[in-house]
Amino acid sequence: MTADVRQLIKEVLKKGYLMSLATLDEGGVWVADVIYIHDNDFNIYWMSDPSVRHSQAIIKNNRVAGTITVSGVKEDNMGIQFEGIGEKIDGDRYDLALKHYKKRKKPAPKENEDVLQGDSWYVLKPKKIQLIYEKLFGFEKQDLDMKYI
């Protein structure tokens, strides 16, 4: 595993905006797009209504998967696919709210502001990440070994 793959994954996380989140419940497989933020350990965070299908599915079955794609006229086609464990996070998490508002190009919330407005924070802790970067690797996926994260 080269440091380049790790850096390219971080680039996808930085440039991307929506994560397609896959969950599984008694109704079957479900995919929802969520605006995400991330940390340096490749954990991915989003806020969501606890009553929606994907949030309920995570409570019942925390095995999740997702994709983030960065593409367009000025971008190289690149993206990541991943699987891991999804969890609901308790609390307002002002630190996450600051990053989330910045990503959405909104003014920073005040520290006592109710940013969740009934939503909750969730985290996806990846167990496996694969990078797709057409310019450098064609369609050959590059694996990130998570045991060294």
Secondary structure, DSSP 4 states (H G I P E B T S, - for coil): --HHHHHHHHHHHHH--EEEEEEEETTEEEEEEEE-EE-TT--EEEEE-TTSHHHHHHHH--EEEEEEEEEETTEEEEEEEEEEEEEEE-S--HHHHHHHHHHTT-PPPPTTS--STT-EEEEEEEEEEEEEEHHHHTT--EEE-GGG-
